[in-house]
Amino acid sequence: MTTALYADTPVEVDAEGFLTDPEQWDEQIAERIAEENGIPELSDRHWLVVRFMRDRYLTTGNAPSIRALGKESGVPVKELYALFPKGPAKLAAKIGGIPKPRGCI
Amino acid sequence: MTELLEHPTREETERKTIEKVSIVISKGSLEGIYPGLIMANGARMEGIEADLFFTFFGLDAIRRDRQAKIKVATVGNPGMHLPTLVGALPGFSALATRMMQRQMEKLDIPPIPEFVELVADSGAGLYACRASVDMFDLSLEDFVPQVRDILSVGEFYELAAGGEIIFT
């Protein structure tokens, strides 16, 4: 585990840069992580996905599958990939300050 | 005199990431189709480029008339741990399929028609094999709309250039 500095805030991250404690997260941190991962500006649609991922994780203890994300977040699968070309579930989890999704689907 | 061939160092042989995969689905049973779909979806989820090439009975996964009727192979499948004659009883394959589908639904694994759509929506290319299409006397109209084209083996290799090929 290492410490990363986002928006002047030190946060604990794992080897792949996912926050290990969701409590350390805030919106400025999210914007910095997004920038670092090829998304210079988070649109309302990005935020919708990021918040959905985060809320679902915080309430259920698990990040949603890409199937659930596409069906329930209000953003269809095609658009998810347009918003997060490098993998919507993985990237939205990273930006949302939750651990990397471990599921296969 | 023998000369020792230089052995590549670990660093030289080790690639850090996979950028692209081309997955061949050649079987028409439930357990023959799912692994390829899961691998294609998993690739896209990691931001890896993915294409799917359906050949022989694997074409059933993208055929409009058969896609929703894919069954588990209960005969000739030692993994079932059942006597062959039991697996051959009428309705047995349908029963095993229903049980497996229920289990997969619990794990949030979609049924095949929905899964094919999901994988296509995620940006993976879906292609049918020319030789198999001709052999079964099919055309592009027989396939779900997500199928982009019918390709020869040569065209498939062209498409797969620069990536990994996975045969299932």
Contacts between the chains, C-beta under 8 A, distances in Angstrom:
chain1	res1	chain2	res2	distance
A	65	B	108	4.6
A	66	B	41	7.0
A	66	B	45	5.8
A	66	B	118	7.2
A	66	B	122	7.2
A	67	B	108	5.6
A	67	B	110	5.6
A	67	B	114	7.9
A	67	B	118	6.3
A	68	B	108	6.3
A	70	B	118	7.0
A	70	B	121	7.4
A	76	B	121	7.2
A	77	B	118	5.9
A	77	B	121	3.9
A	77	B	122	5.9
A	78	B	121	4.7
A	78	B	122	7.9
A	78	B	123	7.9
A	81	B	44	7.1
A	81	B	121	7.5
A	81	B	122	5.5
A	81	B	123	5.2
A	85	B	47	6.7
A	86	B	47	3.6
A	87	B	44	7.3
A	87	B	45	5.1
A	87	B	46	5.4
A	87	B	47	4.2
A	88	B	45	7.6
A	89	B	45	5.8
A	90	B	45	6.5
A	90	B	46	6.8
A	90	B	47	7.5
A	103	B	108	7.4
A	104	B	38	6.0
A	104	B	42	5.9
A	105	B	38	7.1
A	105	B	41	6.6
A	105	B	42	7.9
A	105	B	107	7.2
A	105	B	108	5.5
A	105	B	109	5.6
A	105	B	110	7.8
